[in-house]
Amino acid sequence: MKGLSLINKLLYLINSVCLLLLLLSYLSPYISPTIFWPISFFGLLFPVFYIINSLFLIYWIVGFKKQLWANVIFLLIGLQFIGLFFGTQPTTSNSADSIKILSYNVRLFNRYGWIPKPDIKSEIISFLKSEKADILCIQEFYTPDEIPNLNYKYRHIGLQSKKNQWHMAIYSSYPQINKATVSIKGERMNNTCIYSDLLISTDTIRVYNVHLASNWFKNSDYSFLQNPQKETLKKGIHGIVSRMKISYKKRAEEAEVIKEHMQSSPYPIILCGDFNTPKEEDLKNGMVSFAQRIDDKGEAKVRKSFRGGEGIRWDKGERGVIVGLKEFGIEDSFRKLFSYDIKDYSWKFNRKDNVIKRRFDHFFASEKIKVIDIKYLHNDKKISDHSPLFTRYEI
């Protein structure tokens, strides 16, 4: 700062602090708030820091001062982030105020050959590209090698299981100003929730993509369900019951962690994914949990003896996953548009004597976000055991 006047020395000091803040804003997309929570605010203030340092650059240029070079370097670095905050918005939506989101459990792209068809992964990727959704939320995204290019400018790939390279994914046409994983730890509890803060016009929303604990059925369990044999009846039932007992408990625990995290969100929320619940729904009872059964009068009653006397607790836990979100101002988007006399499904399993259908995949949204349309996309391609769920919201 040799040769600078006292005022210029003071301005250069302020300029240096602003350059440091600008650098922190550059780093915000790459640092999780769970490590350093203020980093999210630096990302939001990127436009302010960039403009301030641009003004300092003009000041130093006018004064023919060599201090301009620090601003030149930092501002040039920031050019790659300009599109993130000032770029044009996507035009895939039907209207300027609506966004199209697609949630899909792709079942590991048929990694273990459940469906006797080749090129399942290619079919799914072609489908995802053809839908041209503004935002894609994908569960069981198996990518051991190269992550597929789905023609989106922004993406957030979260590791779901280190051993098997299972992932969760959020692809977005909208600028992603922050992204992170909600850490859910414990026995067989991997990272099953990721989120992205997306800039839509002048608004920011937080999109959560979740996959709550499944039943972890083995191939032998599925074989038993499809074709139960008398000689293996006891062993088959025991294996299924024990795995279901674990999964019910894990889903409730996972849901509590996610709900706690959502309460700290500074933005309106869209929550979607594979929740593996409820058992069924009807007009009289609304949601029917796995701990309930329908009596002769058509009323759902909790079986207190369910899974060793855990019926009441499990029913409460399962309700907390779905209808319990309403107390946080987050409602089931499907039920927001349709009453319980309208039934649909997102998961299907063929048993020997019948077909089991469940509405396991859901969208929830804050009250400030209006659902315009929602539907499950059933087709005959049989490329996953889940159906994609399409939703359009007005922001």
C-alpha positions in Angstrom: 0.0 0.0 0.0 3.1 2.2 -0.4 2.3 5.5 -2.0 -1.4 5.4 -1.1 -3.1 8.2 0.8 -4.7 7.5 4.1 -8.2 7.3 2.5 -7.0 5.0 -0.2 -5.4 2.8 2.4 -8.6 2.5 4.3 -10.6 1.8 1.1 -8.1 -0.9 0.1 -8.5 -2.5 3.4 -12.3 -2.5 3.0 -11.8 -3.8 -0.6 -9.6 -6.7 0.7 -12.3 -7.7 3.1 -14.9 -7.6 0.3 -12.7 -9.8 -1.9 -12.4 -12.3 0.9 -16.2 -12.4 1.3 -16.5 -12.8 -2.5 -14.2 -15.8 -2.4 -16.3 -17.4 0.4 -19.4 -16.9 -1.8 -17.5 -18.8 -4.6 -16.9 -21.7 -2.2 -20.5 -21.9 -0.9 -21.8 -24.5 -3.5 -18.9 -26.8 -2.5 -19.1 -26.6 1.3 -21.9 -28.3 3.3 -23.7 -26.2 5.8 -23.3 -29.1 8.2 -19.6 -28.3 8.3 -19.8 -24.4 8.3 -23.4 -23.2 8.4 -22.8 -19.5 7.6 -21.5 -20.5 4.1 -25.1 -20.6 2.8 -25.5 -16.8 3.5 -22.2 -16.0 1.7 -23.7 -17.8 -1.4 -26.9 -15.8 -1.2 -24.9 -12.5 -1.0 -22.7 -13.3 -4.0 -24.4 -10.7 -6.2 -23.8 -8.0 -3.6 -20.2 -8.9 -3.1 -19.6 -9.0 -6.9 -21.1 -5.6 -7.5 -19.2 -4.0 -4.6 -15.9 -5.3 -5.9 -16.8 -4.2 -9.4 -17.3 -0.7 -8.1 -13.9 -0.9 -6.4 -12.3 -2.0 -9.7 -13.8 1.1 -11.4 -12.4 3.3 -8.6 -8.9 1.9 -8.9 -9.0 2.1 -12.7 -10.0 5.8 -12.6 -7.1 6.4 -10.1 -4.6 4.4 -12.1 -3.8 2.3 -9.1 -2.2 -1.1 -9.3 -4.6 -2.3 -6.6 -7.0 -2.9 -9.5 -5.4 -6.2 -10.4 -6.7 -8.1 -7.3 -10.2 -7.1 -8.3 -9.6 -8.1 -11.9 -8.4 -11.6 -10.9 -11.2 -12.2 -8.4 -13.9 -10.9 -10.7 -12.6 -13.0 -13.6 -12.8 -16.1 -11.4 -16.4 -15.2 -10.6 -17.5 -15.1 -14.2 -18.2 -18.8 -14.1 -20.7 -18.2 -11.3 -22.6 -15.4 -13.0 -25.0 -17.8 -14.7 -25.7 -19.4 -11.4 -27.2 -16.2 -10.0 -28.0 -14.0 -13.0 -28.5 -16.5 -15.8 -31.7 -16.9 -17.8 -34.3 -19.1 -16.4 -35.4 -22.4 -18.2 -38.3 -22.3 -20.5 -39.5 -25.9 -20.2 -42.5 -25.0 -17.9 -45.9 -24.4 -19.4 -46.1 -21.0 -17.7 -43.6 -18.5 -16.3 -44.9 -19.1 -12.8 -45.0 -22.9 -12.7 -42.4 -25.6 -12.4 -42.5 -29.3 -13.4 -40.9 -31.8 -11.1 -40.5 -35.5 -11.6 -39.7 -38.0 -8.8 -38.7 -41.6 -9.7 -37.2 -44.6 -8.0 -35.3 -46.3 -10.8 -34.5 -49.4 -8.7 -30.8 -49.3 -9.3 -31.4 -49.4 -13.1 -32.2 -53.1 -12.7 -28.7 -53.8 -11.3 -29.6 -57.3 -10.1 -31.7 -58.4 -13.0 -35.1 -58.3 -11.4 -36.7 -57.5 -14.7 -35.6 -59.9 -17.5 -34.9 -57.2 -20.0 -31.7 -55.8 -21.4 -30.8 -52.1 -21.5 -33.2 -51.1 -18.7 -30.8 -48.3 -17.8 -30.9 -46.9 -21.3 -34.7 -47.0 -21.4 -35.0 -45.1 -18.1 -32.5 -42.5 -19.1 -34.3 -42.0 -22.4 -37.6 -41.6 -20.5 -36.1 -39.1 -18.1 -34.7 -37.0 -21.0 -38.0 -37.1 -22.9 -40.1 -35.8 -19.9 -38.1 -32.5 -19.9 -38.9 -31.8 -16.3 -37.5 -28.6 -14.7 -36.3 -30.7 -11.7 -35.6 -34.4 -11.5 -35.4 -36.2 -8.1 -34.2 -39.8 -8.5 -33.9 -42.5 -5.9 -31.8 -45.7 -6.0 -29.6 -44.1 -8.6 -26.9 -46.7 -9.2 -23.9 -45.2 -10.9 -20.7 -47.3 -10.3 -18.9 -45.7 -13.2 -19.9 -42.6 -15.1 -22.8 -40.4 -13.9 -25.3 -40.1 -16.8 -25.7 -36.8 -18.5 -29.4 -35.9 -18.5 -29.0 -32.5 -20.2 -29.3 -30.4 -17.0 -27.0 -27.6 -16.1 -27.1 -28.3 -12.4 -27.1 -31.5 -10.4 -26.6 -32.8 -6.9 -25.5 -36.4 -6.6 -25.6 -37.7 -3.0 -24.0 -41.0 -2.0 -26.7 -43.3 -0.4 -24.6 -46.4 0.2 -20.8 -46.4 0.0 -20.6 -50.1 -0.5 -22.8 -50.4 -3.6 -22.5 -47.0 -5.1 -26.2 -46.3 -4.6 -27.0 -42.6 -5.0 -29.7 -40.0 -4.6 -29.9 -37.4 -7.4 -31.4 -34.0 -8.0 -31.0 -32.6 -11.5 -32.2 -29.0 -12.1 -32.6 -26.5 -14.8 -32.6 -23.8 -12.1 -29.5 -22.3 -10.5 -28.5 -24.3 -7.4 -27.1 -22.0 -4.8 -26.6 -24.6 -2.1 -26.7 -28.4 -1.7 -26.1 -30.8 1.0 -26.9 -34.2 2.5 -29.0 -34.8 5.6 -26.9 -37.2 7.6 -28.9 -40.2 8.9 -26.7 -42.6 10.7 -27.2 -45.9 12.4 -27.5 -49.6 11.6 -28.4 -50.0 7.9 -29.3 -46.3 7.8 -27.3 -44.6 5.1 -27.6 -41.1 3.8 -31.1 -41.3 2.5 -31.9 -37.6 2.1 -30.3 -34.8 0.0 -31.5 -31.3 -0.7 -30.8 -28.4 -3.0 -31.7 -24.7 -2.7 -32.8 -23.6 -6.1 -33.2 -20.0 -7.4 -36.4 -19.7 -9.4 -36.7 -16.2 -10.8 -36.4 -14.0 -7.6 -37.5 -16.8 -5.2 -35.6 -19.6 -3.6 -37.0 -23.0 -2.7 -35.5 -26.0 -0.9 -36.1 -29.3 -2.6 -35.6 -32.5 -0.5 -35.2 -35.9 -2.2 -35.7 -38.8 0.3 -35.7 -42.6 0.3 -36.9 -43.9 3.6 -35.9 -47.4 4.7 -37.3 -50.2 2.5 -38.1 -53.7 3.8 -34.7 -55.0 2.5 -36.3 -58.2 1.1 -33.9 -60.8 -0.3 -34.5 -62.6 -3.5 -35.7 -65.6 -1.4 -38.3 -63.4 0.3 -39.7 -62.3 -3.1 -39.7 -65.9 -4.3 -41.7 -66.9 -1.2 -44.2 -64.1 -1.6 -44.7 -65.0 -5.3 -45.0 -68.7 -4.7 -45.3 -69.7 -1.0 -44.7 -73.3 -0.3 -46.0 -75.2 2.7 -42.7 -76.8 3.6 -41.0 -73.3 3.8 -43.9 -71.4 5.2 -42.5 -70.9 8.8 -39.0 -69.9 7.6 -40.4 -67.6 4.9 -42.8 -65.7 7.2 -40.1 -65.3 9.9 -37.6 -63.8 7.4 -40.2 -61.3 6.0 -41.5 -60.3 9.5 -38.1 -59.7 11.0 -37.0 -57.5 8.1 -40.3 -55.6 8.1 -39.9 -55.0 11.9 -36.5 -53.4 11.3 -37.7 -51.2 8.4 -40.8 -49.8 10.3 -38.6 -48.6 13.1 -35.9 -47.2 10.8 -38.5 -45.3 8.7 -39.9 -43.5 11.7 -36.4 -42.6 13.0 -35.3 -41.3 9.5 -38.5 -39.3 9.2 -37.8 -37.6 12.6 -34.3 -36.6 11.5 -35.6 -35.1 8.2 -38.5 -33.3 9.9 -36.1 -31.7 12.4 -33.9 -30.6 9.5 -36.8 -29.1 7.6 -37.8 -26.9 10.5 -34.6 -25.0 10.1 -35.1 -24.3 6.4 -35.1 -20.6 5.5 -37.1 -21.3 2.3 -40.4 -22.8 1.3 -40.1 -26.6 0.9 -40.8 -29.3 -1.6 -40.3 -32.8 -0.3 -40.5 -35.8 -2.5 -39.3 -39.4 -2.9 -39.9 -43.0 -1.9 -41.4 -43.2 1.6 -42.3 -46.9 1.6 -45.6 -46.1 3.3 -48.6 -46.2 3.8 -50.2 -49.7 3.5 -53.4 -48.3 1.9 -55.8 -45.5 1.9 -59.6 -45.2 1.7 -62.4 -42.7 2.1 -63.6 -43.8 5.5 -60.2 -44.2 7.3 -57.9 -42.0 5.3 -54.5 -43.4 5.8 -54.3 -47.0 6.9 -50.9 -48.0 8.5 -49.3 -51.5 8.4 -50.1 -51.8 12.1 -53.9 -51.6 11.3 -56.4 -53.9 9.8 -59.9 -53.3 8.5 -62.7 -54.8 10.6 -66.1 -56.1 9.5 -67.5 -52.5 9.7 -64.8 -51.2 7.4 -63.0 -49.4 10.2 -59.2 -49.4 10.5 -58.1 -50.7 14.0 -54.6 -50.8 15.4 -53.5 -54.3 16.3 -51.9 -53.8 19.7 -50.2 -57.2 19.3 -48.7 -56.2 16.0 -45.0 -57.3 15.8 -44.7 -58.2 19.5 -47.0 -55.6 21.0 -45.6 -52.7 19.1 -48.8 -51.8 17.2 -49.6 -48.5 18.8 -46.1 -47.2 18.6 -45.6 -48.3 15.0 -48.9 -46.8 13.9 -47.9 -43.5 15.4 -44.5 -43.6 13.8 -45.9 -44.4 10.4 -48.4 -41.6 10.6 -45.6 -39.2 11.5 -44.0 -40.0 8.2 -47.0 -39.0 6.1 -49.9 -37.2 7.7 -47.8 -35.9 10.6 -46.0 -33.5 8.2 -49.0 -31.3 8.1 -48.3 -29.9 11.5 -45.1 -28.4 10.0 -47.1 -26.7 7.3 -46.1 -29.3 4.7 -49.0 -31.2 3.0 -49.4 -34.2 0.8 -49.8 -32.7 -2.7 -51.8 -35.6 -4.1 -54.3 -35.4 -1.2 -54.4 -31.6 -1.6 -56.0 -32.1 -5.0 -57.8 -35.4 -4.5 -59.9 -36.8 -1.7 -59.5 -40.3 -0.3 -62.1 -41.7 -2.7 -59.5 -41.3 -5.4 -56.9 -44.1 -5.3 -53.7 -44.5 -7.2 -50.4 -46.4 -6.7 -46.7 -46.0 -7.4 -45.4 -49.4 -6.4 -46.6 -52.8 -7.7 -45.7 -56.3 -6.8 -47.1 -59.4 -8.4 -47.9 -62.2 -6.0 -49.0 -65.7 -7.0 -52.7 -65.0 -6.3 -53.0 -61.2 -6.6 -51.2 -57.9 -7.4 -50.2 -55.7 -4.5 -50.3 -51.9 -5.2 -49.1 -49.2 -2.8 -48.8 -45.4 -3.0 -45.3 -45.3 -1.6 -44.0 -42.3 -3.6 -45.1 -38.8 -2.6 -44.8 -35.1 -3.0 -45.2 -32.6 -0.1 -45.0 -28.9 -0.3 -45.2 -25.8 1.9 -48.4 -23.8 2.0 -46.8 -21.0 0.0 -46.3 -23.4 -2.9 -49.5 -24.2 -4.8 -49.9 -27.6 -6.5 -51.5 -27.3 -9.9 -51.3 -30.9 -11.2 -50.0 -34.3 -10.0 -50.2 -37.7 -11.4 -48.5 -41.1 -11.4 -47.2 -42.1 -14.8 -48.1 -45.8 -15.3 -47.0 -47.5 -18.5 -46.4 -51.0 -19.9 -42.7 -50.7 -20.3 -41.9 -52.4 -16.9 -38.6 -50.7 -16.4 -38.9 -50.3 -12.6 -41.2 -51.6 -9.8 -42.1 -47.9 -9.1 -44.1 -45.5 -11.3 -42.7 -42.0 -11.9 -44.6 -39.2 -10.1 -45.1 -36.0 -12.0 -46.1 -32.7 -10.2 -46.5 -29.1 -11.3 -46.3 -26.3 -8.8 -46.9 -22.6 -8.9 -44.2 -20.7 -7.1 
